[in-house]
């Protein structure tokens, strides 16, 4: 498992001074605060300017970076998630089982949705990440148990 966690991507330029919009940004605003250090292509870059535009963070780093590059931090810098919450990377790779024991596949990705995030499985199944669907997440057993009726029968 990678020691780095992606917290955003370099997006469209914003202005002429080298600032850019952060795409797929972490919900934690302090990650992009002036003085914060991020890793871009494995090299540290410090945030020297930070603001919001149209609800998204807009930052400028102390060095030029390529559009589309991942903005990362060390996993050890993440605070523990709140009770009953998980980081996306913790869910990727977990086996998903419907109540009753039917195997549905493995989590390939967690995608943001309009109303809620969606678990995309390697089997092609997409499941809403909501309490009514997800009964249990067991990180130690590497398994997610979901309620019946959320996965189309095969």
Secondary structure, 3 states (H helix, E strand, C coil): CCCEEEEEEEEEECCCCCCEEEECCCCCHHHHCCCCEEEECCEEEEEEEEEEECCEEEEEECCCCCCCCEEEEEHHHCCCCCCCCCCHHHHCCCEEEECCCCEEEEEEEEECCCCCCEEEECCCCEEECCCCCEEEEECCCCEEEECCCCCCCC
